Every structure is written in structure tokens, then in C-alpha cells.
């Protein structure tokens, strides 16, 4: 492994200064440097490391690595280094005060190092992402003009093109730029408390008829149904079918209205509402949202914070609108 950035660490008393190597998201020191850091001799460090590895506290291959080290003579030598886990394990055995000081310093340095690294990676990722979008756009144009006739090639291009929208959705999510568009404004079906309860009863029978499944604990489910049809100044707060479906999924998941089956009921009613309104399937018969995506969305909503409601709804809408 190549050495990374090298920075200077100085002990609190100012008596010891050590060149610390940063790389692979951790800190590396040689046995000699560890001895200097904790004010002891190298044989003591060797003994402690041996005991640490023999006891199984740490795995030697996971916490050590051969790095290229430039010596005082200017030549590069392959030297065995140990990472922060090993350094601290030794340190707490020989000089806990210095070990604590070093740990605090190391965590601060590593945080800054990682932030800087991620900033660089984000720049690279953004450039690669733009290149990918341009490439996919070109491939889509080729497919649209039917210059490809081989079925496998066409299928591959279709897959790549489909994933462009997913990538773009993730990108807009990262930058808080998700919007609601390309949705269905005309509803074919209106959900009510009564028809939703009938649907839940049918679902309950499929799950063995447990008396707790779908048993309402309070009035919150009825409120959830009513909430998707809320208006303000005579206008729907959730004007499209997709927004109403997304809100239904969100509210039933978050409100925990039932003694058992809250997530299953929420996902089922979401699909039920979409199917009744004719938007569950695309014109070619494929689902607008896959099973795994629905599970992931439901769990994500369940774990989300209240203040994240709007962004959760936008994510759902973007995964079930006409762009899919």
C-alpha cells in the first residue's frame, strides 16, 4: 500500500513530535513511532502487539500493512505500519493519558481528512455522472432511430436508459431539487374509510384472519383517509392521484393505527389505491413500482423523521409518476 498524506503530531508537553501517515481512512505508525508516542522502548511495543494478536483482541492482518517509507537517507523502504486501532490498543496498556490525547487528536484529523476526501470524490462523481447522462442520452437517440436491431443490444440500452431516471432522481434528492410533475390529475376512484376497511378485511383473511391484524387502536386511520383529500382555499393540497397515493402510504405507515400489520396494510392500500385509479401498471403491463422498491420505501418512511414528510412524499411520487 502506498503512503498517503503525512502530518505532524506533537504531544501536549511539546517534548515529542511524530510524522503521522494518513491513508485508507485511518492513521498509521511504525513500532518505533508508537514507542516514541507513548514514551517507551520498541521491544515493549513489540511485546504488547504480540499479546494483542495472540489474545484475538485484534487481527494482525487487518490492522497492519506494509507501506513505502522514506528514511533519513532519502531512500524508500518497505516498512510495517500499524493503524489507529492497534496504536490505541497498545497505548492504553502503556500510557493511557497519552493514548487518550492521541485518540482525540486522531479522530479530529481523520474527520477533516475524510471530509476533504469526500469533497474530492463528490467533484469526480458529479463529472462522471454528467458524462454518464450524456452517454446514455446518445444511446437513447440511437435506439429511438432504430439504428440498433439486435434484441440483446436494444435490451441493454433500454436498461441503461431506465436507470438514468433513477440516477437523476437520486441526484435531485441529494440537492433538494425534487419536484412533482408528470402526474395524473383525473381520478377514477375515491378512497373512503368504508371501502378501505373492506379492502383491509380481505387482506386480513389472506394473512390467517388474526383478530389483531387491521384492528384499529384509535381514530387515526379514518383521519389518514380524510387527509389525502384535504383542501385549502378550495384547492386540493394533493391534487394528483400519485400525490394522494404517496400520502396514503406515508400516513398509514407513520400513524400506526392498527394493533398489527401497519406496514403491510400501508403498502397494500397504496397499491390498492393506485390500481383502482388505473395507475398501478404502465401501458405495456409492467408495474410502475417493483416489489423491492415498495418494501424499501415503506421501511424508509417508517424510519423517517416527521419533518421529512414532504421529501418522502416527493420521492414516492417521483417513483410512480409517468416517467417510470
Secondary structure, DSSP 8 states (H G I E B T S, - for coil): -----EEEEE-TTSS-EEEEEEETTEEEE-HHHHHHHTTS-HHHHHHHHHHHHHTTSS-HHHHEEEEEEE-TTS-EEEEEEEEHHHHHHHHHHH-HHHHHHHHHHHHHHHHHHHHHHHHHHHHHHHHHHHHHHHHHHHHHHHHHTT----HHHHHHHHHHHHHHHHHHHHHHHHTT-----S---S-S----HHHHHHHHHHHHHHTT--TTBT-BSSSHHHHHHHHTT-EETTEESS-SHHHHHHHHHHHHHHH--BSB-HHHHHHHHHHHHHHHTT-SB-TTS-BSS-HHHHHHHHHHHHHS-GGGHHHHHHHHHHHHSTT-
